[in-house]
Amino acid sequence: MINGDDLRAMRVNAAISQEKMAKKLDCDRKTIINYELGVSDIRSKQLFMWLVYCKIDSGSLLNEIKQIRDQVNRTKTSSLQDEE
């Protein structure tokens, strides 16, 4: 799991200030601070953009997700319906 310390380390390693990251993610600096302190969780879309801006390869994760989706689509198991 990626936590606030990880987010900060990636950002610092990429030489991106909190203010610049906030502009890239279209949010305010306080939001970035909250992500990095673990006060709030980063949304998945913003996380992927964070990875892109920090030049972190997310390709292997996306490939694994695609493989799982393809496997599920092949089996088309209808018995996994949510219970009420």
DSSP file (Angstrom, degrees, kcal/mol; ACC not computed):
  #  RESIDUE AA STRUCTURE BP1 BP2  ACC     N-H-->O    O-->H-N    N-H-->O    O-->H-N    TCO  KAPPA ALPHA  PHI   PSI    X-CA   Y-CA   Z-CA
    1    1 A M              0   0    0      0, 0.0     2,-0.5     0, 0.0     0, 0.0   0.000 360.0 360.0 360.0 138.3    0.0    0.0    0.0
    2    2 A I        -     0   0    0      4,-0.1     2,-0.2     3,-0.0     0, 0.0  -0.756 360.0-174.6 -87.7 125.7    1.3    3.5   -0.8
    3    3 A N     >  -     0   0    0     -2,-0.5     4,-2.2    38,-0.1     3,-0.3  -0.521  42.1 -88.1-112.5-177.3    1.2    5.8    2.2
    4    4 A G  H  > S+     0   0    0      1,-0.2     4,-2.6     2,-0.2     5,-0.2   0.857 125.0  55.3 -61.0 -38.1    1.9    9.5    2.7
    5    5 A D  H  > S+     0   0    0      1,-0.2     4,-2.5     2,-0.2    -1,-0.2   0.890 108.5  49.5 -62.0 -38.3    5.6    8.9    3.3
    6    6 A D  H  > S+     0   0    0     -3,-0.3     4,-2.6     2,-0.2    -2,-0.2   0.924 110.2  50.1 -64.9 -45.0    5.8    7.1   -0.1
    7    7 A L  H  X S+     0   0    0     -4,-2.2     4,-2.4     1,-0.2    -2,-0.2   0.933 112.7  46.8 -59.5 -46.4    4.0   10.0   -1.8
    8    8 A R  H  X S+     0   0    0     -4,-2.6     4,-3.0     1,-0.2     5,-0.3   0.924 111.2  51.2 -62.1 -45.1    6.4   12.5   -0.3
    9    9 A A  H  X S+     0   0    0     -4,-2.5     4,-2.5     1,-0.2    -1,-0.2   0.907 111.3  47.9 -61.1 -42.5    9.5   10.5   -1.2
   10   10 A M  H  X S+     0   0    0     -4,-2.6     4,-1.6     2,-0.2    -1,-0.2   0.927 114.0  47.3 -63.1 -44.1    8.4   10.1   -4.8
   11   11 A R  H  <>S+     0   0    0     -4,-2.4     5,-2.2    -5,-0.2    -2,-0.2   0.931 114.3  45.6 -64.0 -46.9    7.6   13.8   -5.1
   12   12 A V  H ><5S+     0   0    0     -4,-3.0     3,-1.6     1,-0.2    -1,-0.2   0.907 110.8  53.8 -63.8 -42.4   10.9   14.9   -3.5
   13   13 A N  H 3<5S+     0   0    0     -4,-2.5    -1,-0.2     1,-0.3    -2,-0.2   0.835 108.8  49.4 -60.6 -33.3   12.9   12.4   -5.6
   14   14 A A  T 3<5S-     0   0    0     -4,-1.6    -1,-0.3    -5,-0.2    -2,-0.2   0.417 113.7-121.8 -85.5   1.3   11.2   14.0   -8.7
   15   15 A A  T < 5 +     0   0    0     -3,-1.6     2,-0.5     1,-0.2    -3,-0.2   0.895  62.2 145.8  58.6  44.0   12.2   17.5   -7.5
   16   16 A I      < -     0   0    0     -5,-2.2    -1,-0.2    -6,-0.1    -2,-0.1  -0.953  42.8-136.3-112.9 127.1    8.6   18.7   -7.5
   17   17 A S     >  -     0   0    0     -2,-0.5     4,-2.4     1,-0.1     5,-0.2  -0.314  24.6-111.6 -73.6 163.1    7.4   21.1   -4.8
   18   18 A Q  H  > S+     0   0    0      1,-0.2     4,-2.4     2,-0.2     5,-0.2   0.898 120.2  53.0 -60.8 -39.5    4.1   20.6   -3.0
   19   19 A E  H  > S+     0   0    0      2,-0.2     4,-1.9     1,-0.2    -1,-0.2   0.912 110.0  46.6 -63.4 -43.6    2.9   23.7   -4.7
   20   20 A K  H  > S+     0   0    0      2,-0.2     4,-2.3     1,-0.2    -1,-0.2   0.892 112.1  50.6 -66.9 -38.7    3.8   22.4   -8.2
   21   21 A M  H  X S+     0   0    0     -4,-2.4     4,-2.4     1,-0.2    -2,-0.2   0.903 108.1  53.5 -65.3 -39.2    2.2   19.0   -7.4
   22   22 A A  H  X>S+     0   0    0     -4,-2.4     5,-2.6     1,-0.2     4,-0.5   0.914 109.7  47.8 -60.9 -42.6   -0.9   20.7   -6.3
   23   23 A K  H ><5S+     0   0    0     -4,-1.9     3,-0.7     3,-0.2    -1,-0.2   0.908 111.2  50.7 -64.5 -41.4   -1.1   22.6   -9.6
   24   24 A K  H 3<5S+     0   0    0     -4,-2.3    -2,-0.2     1,-0.2    -1,-0.2   0.879 116.2  41.1 -63.3 -37.7   -0.5   19.4  -11.6
   25   25 A L  H 3<5S-     0   0    0     -4,-2.4    -1,-0.2    -5,-0.2    -2,-0.2   0.406 111.1-121.6 -91.8   2.4   -3.3   17.6   -9.7
   26   26 A D  T <<5S+     0   0    0     -3,-0.7     2,-0.2    -4,-0.5    -3,-0.2   0.936  76.3 102.9  56.6  51.5   -5.6   20.7   -9.8
   27   27 A C  S   <S-     0   0    0     -5,-2.6    -1,-0.2    -6,-0.1     2,-0.2  -0.816  74.5 -86.3-142.9-176.7   -5.9   20.9   -6.0
   28   28 A D    >>  -     0   0    0     -2,-0.2     4,-1.3    -3,-0.1     3,-0.9  -0.590  35.5-109.9 -98.3 165.5   -4.5   23.1   -3.3
   29   29 A R  H 3> S+     0   0    0      1,-0.3     4,-2.5     2,-0.2     5,-0.2   0.836 115.6  63.0 -60.8 -34.6   -1.3   22.7   -1.4
   30   30 A K  H 3> S+     0   0    0      1,-0.2     4,-2.5     2,-0.2    -1,-0.3   0.854 100.0  54.2 -60.2 -34.8   -3.1   21.8    1.8
   31   31 A T  H <> S+     0   0    0     -3,-0.9     4,-2.3     2,-0.2    -1,-0.2   0.919 108.3  48.5 -64.4 -43.4   -4.5   18.7    0.0
   32   32 A I  H  X S+     0   0    0     -4,-1.3     4,-2.5     2,-0.2    -2,-0.2   0.926 111.1  50.6 -62.0 -44.5   -1.0   17.6   -0.9
   33   33 A I  H  X S+     0   0    0     -4,-2.5     4,-2.1     1,-0.2     6,-0.2   0.920 109.8  50.6 -58.5 -44.8    0.1   18.1    2.7
   34   34 A N  H  X>S+     0   0    0     -4,-2.5     5,-1.8     2,-0.2     6,-1.3   0.888 110.0  49.9 -62.9 -39.6   -2.9   16.1    3.9
   35   35 A Y  H ><5S+     0   0    0     -4,-2.3     3,-0.7     1,-0.2    -1,-0.2   0.944 113.1  46.2 -60.8 -47.3   -2.0   13.2    1.5
   36   36 A E  H 3<5S+     0   0    0     -4,-2.5    -2,-0.2     1,-0.3    -1,-0.2   0.789 113.8  47.6 -70.6 -27.9    1.6   13.2    2.6
   37   37 A L  H 3<5S-     0   0    0     -4,-2.1    -1,-0.3    -5,-0.2    -2,-0.2   0.567 111.9-118.8 -85.9  -9.6    0.7   13.3    6.3
   38   38 A G  T <<5S+     0   0    0     -4,-0.8    -3,-0.2    -3,-0.7    -4,-0.1   0.628  78.2 126.5  80.6  13.6   -1.9   10.5    5.9
   39   39 A V  S   <S+     0   0    0     -5,-1.8     2,-0.3    -6,-0.2    -4,-0.2   0.866  79.5  15.9 -70.3 -36.7   -4.7   12.8    7.0
   40   40 A S  S    S-     0   0    0     -6,-1.3     2,-0.3    -9,-0.2    -2,-0.3  -0.963  83.1-113.5-136.3 155.2   -6.6   12.0    3.9
   41   41 A D        -     0   0    0     -2,-0.3     2,-0.3    -3,-0.1    -6,-0.1  -0.666  30.1-120.2 -89.4 141.1   -6.4    9.3    1.2
   42   42 A I        -     0   0    0     -2,-0.3     2,-0.1    -7,-0.1    -1,-0.0  -0.574  29.5-114.6 -78.2 140.0   -5.5   10.1   -2.3
   43   43 A R     >  -     0   0    0     -2,-0.3     4,-2.6     1,-0.1     5,-0.2  -0.407  25.1-115.2 -71.9 152.8   -8.0    9.3   -5.0
   44   44 A S  H  > S+     0   0    0      1,-0.2     4,-2.4     2,-0.2     5,-0.2   0.881 114.6  51.8 -60.0 -41.0   -7.0    6.6   -7.5
   45   45 A K  H  > S+     0   0    0      1,-0.2     4,-1.9     2,-0.2    -1,-0.2   0.925 112.9  45.3 -62.6 -43.4   -7.0    9.0  -10.5
   46   46 A Q  H  > S+     0   0    0      2,-0.2     4,-2.7     1,-0.2    -2,-0.2   0.868 109.8  55.9 -67.7 -35.8   -4.8   11.5   -8.6
   47   47 A L  H  X S+     0   0    0     -4,-2.6     4,-2.5     2,-0.2    -2,-0.2   0.936 108.2  47.2 -61.1 -46.5   -2.5    8.6   -7.5
   48   48 A F  H  X S+     0   0    0     -4,-2.4     4,-2.1     1,-0.2    -1,-0.2   0.885 112.7  49.1 -64.4 -37.1   -1.9    7.5  -11.1
   49   49 A M  H  X S+     0   0    0     -4,-1.9     4,-2.8     2,-0.2    -1,-0.2   0.893 108.6  54.1 -67.4 -38.1   -1.2   11.1  -12.1
   50   50 A W  H  X S+     0   0    0     -4,-2.7     4,-2.0     1,-0.2    -2,-0.2   0.934 108.9  48.9 -57.7 -47.5    1.2   11.5   -9.1
   51   51 A L  H  <>S+     0   0    0     -4,-2.5     5,-3.1     1,-0.2    -1,-0.2   0.906 111.6  49.2 -60.3 -42.7    3.0    8.4  -10.4
   52   52 A V  H ><5S+     0   0    0     -4,-2.1     3,-1.6     3,-0.2    -2,-0.2   0.947 111.6  47.7 -62.0 -49.6    3.2    9.8  -13.9
   53   53 A Y  H 3<5S+     0   0    0     -4,-2.8    -1,-0.2     1,-0.3    -2,-0.2   0.816 113.6  48.2 -63.4 -31.1    4.5   13.2  -12.8
   54   54 A C  T 3<5S-     0   0    0     -4,-2.0    -1,-0.3    -5,-0.2    -2,-0.2   0.381 114.6-119.5 -89.6   4.3    7.1   11.5  -10.6
   55   55 A K  T < 5 +     0   0    0     -3,-1.6     2,-0.5     1,-0.2    -3,-0.2   0.890  57.6 156.4  58.3  44.0    8.1    9.3  -13.5
   56   56 A I      < -     0   0    0     -5,-3.1     2,-0.6    -6,-0.1    -1,-0.2  -0.883  45.8-122.0 -99.1 127.7    7.2    6.1  -11.7
   57   57 A D        +     0   0    0     -2,-0.5     3,-0.2     1,-0.2     4,-0.2  -0.583  35.6 170.1 -74.6 114.0    6.4    3.2  -14.0
   58   58 A S     >  +     0   0    0     -2,-0.6     4,-2.3     1,-0.1     5,-0.2   0.272  49.2 104.7-102.8   8.9    2.9    1.9  -13.3
   59   59 A G  H  > S+     0   0    0      1,-0.2     4,-2.6     2,-0.2     5,-0.2   0.872  75.6  52.3 -59.3 -42.1    2.8   -0.3  -16.3
   60   60 A S  H  > S+     0   0    0      2,-0.2     4,-2.1     1,-0.2    -1,-0.2   0.894 110.5  48.7 -65.8 -38.1    3.3   -3.6  -14.4
   61   61 A L  H  > S+     0   0    0      2,-0.2     4,-2.2     1,-0.2    -2,-0.2   0.933 112.7  47.5 -64.3 -45.7    0.4   -2.8  -12.1
   62   62 A L  H  X S+     0   0    0     -4,-2.3     4,-2.3     1,-0.2    -2,-0.2   0.877 111.0  52.1 -64.5 -37.4   -1.9   -1.9  -15.0
   63   63 A N  H  X S+     0   0    0     -4,-2.6     4,-2.3     2,-0.2    -1,-0.2   0.903 109.1  49.8 -64.2 -41.1   -0.8   -5.1  -16.9
   64   64 A E  H  X S+     0   0    0     -4,-2.1     4,-2.1     2,-0.2    -2,-0.2   0.911 110.5  49.6 -64.7 -41.2   -1.7   -7.2  -13.8
   65   65 A I  H  X S+     0   0    0     -4,-2.2     4,-2.6     1,-0.2    -2,-0.2   0.912 110.5  51.0 -62.5 -42.6   -5.1   -5.5  -13.5
   66   66 A K  H  X S+     0   0    0     -4,-2.3     4,-2.8     1,-0.2    -2,-0.2   0.907 108.7  51.4 -61.5 -42.5   -5.7   -6.2  -17.2
   67   67 A Q  H  X S+     0   0    0     -4,-2.3     4,-2.4     2,-0.2    -1,-0.2   0.908 110.8  48.1 -61.9 -42.4   -4.8   -9.9  -16.8
   68   68 A I  H  X S+     0   0    0     -4,-2.1     4,-2.5     2,-0.2    -2,-0.2   0.929 112.2  49.2 -63.3 -45.5   -7.2  -10.2  -13.9
   69   69 A R  H  X S+     0   0    0     -4,-2.6     4,-2.7     1,-0.2    -2,-0.2   0.926 111.9  48.7 -59.8 -45.3  -10.0   -8.5  -15.9
   70   70 A D  H  X S+     0   0    0     -4,-2.8     4,-1.9     1,-0.2    -1,-0.2   0.896 111.0  50.4 -62.3 -40.6   -9.4  -10.7  -18.9
   71   71 A Q  H  X S+     0   0    0     -4,-2.4     4,-1.8     2,-0.2    -1,-0.2   0.923 112.1  46.9 -64.0 -43.8   -9.4  -13.8  -16.7
   72   72 A V  H  X S+     0   0    0     -4,-2.5     4,-2.5     1,-0.2     5,-0.4   0.912 111.1  51.9 -64.1 -42.7  -12.7  -12.8  -15.1
   73   73 A N  H  < S+     0   0    0     -4,-2.7    -1,-0.2     1,-0.2    -2,-0.2   0.840 108.4  52.4 -64.0 -32.5  -14.2  -12.0  -18.5
   74   74 A R  H  < S+     0   0    0     -4,-1.9    -1,-0.2    -5,-0.2    -2,-0.2   0.882 115.0  39.7 -69.8 -38.0  -13.2  -15.4  -19.7
   75   75 A T  H  < S-     0   0    0     -4,-1.8    -2,-0.2    -5,-0.1     3,-0.2   0.803  82.9-165.6 -83.9 -29.0  -14.9  -17.3  -16.8
   76   76 A K     <  -     0   0    0     -4,-2.5     2,-0.6     1,-0.2    -3,-0.1   0.882  13.3-170.3  44.6  51.0  -18.0  -15.0  -16.7
   77   77 A T    >   -     0   0    0     -5,-0.4     3,-0.6     1,-0.2    -1,-0.2  -0.613  17.2-176.2 -75.7 116.0  -18.9  -16.4  -13.3
   78   78 A S  G >  S+     0   0    0     -2,-0.6     3,-0.6     1,-0.2    -1,-0.2   0.536  70.8  80.7 -88.5  -6.3  -22.4  -15.2  -12.4
   79   79 A S  G 3  S+     0   0    0      1,-0.2    -1,-0.2     2,-0.0    -2,-0.1   0.486  74.3  78.0 -79.2   0.3  -22.3  -16.8   -8.9
   80   80 A L  G <   +     0   0    0     -3,-0.6    -1,-0.2     2,-0.0     2,-0.1  -0.046  63.1 143.8 -98.6  32.3  -20.2  -13.8   -7.6
   81   81 A Q    <   -     0   0    0     -3,-0.6     2,-0.1     1,-0.1    -3,-0.0  -0.403  60.3 -99.0 -68.6 145.6  -23.2  -11.5   -7.3
   82   82 A D        -     0   0    0     -2,-0.1     2,-0.3     1,-0.1    -1,-0.1  -0.426  38.5-125.1 -64.4 139.1  -23.1   -9.1   -4.3
   83   83 A E              0   0    0      1,-0.1    -1,-0.1    -2,-0.1    -3,-0.0  -0.616 360.0 360.0 -85.3 147.4  -25.3  -10.4   -1.4
   84   84 A E              0   0    0     -2,-0.3    -1,-0.1     0, 0.0    -2,-0.0   0.399 360.0 360.0-104.2 360.0  -28.0   -8.1    0.0
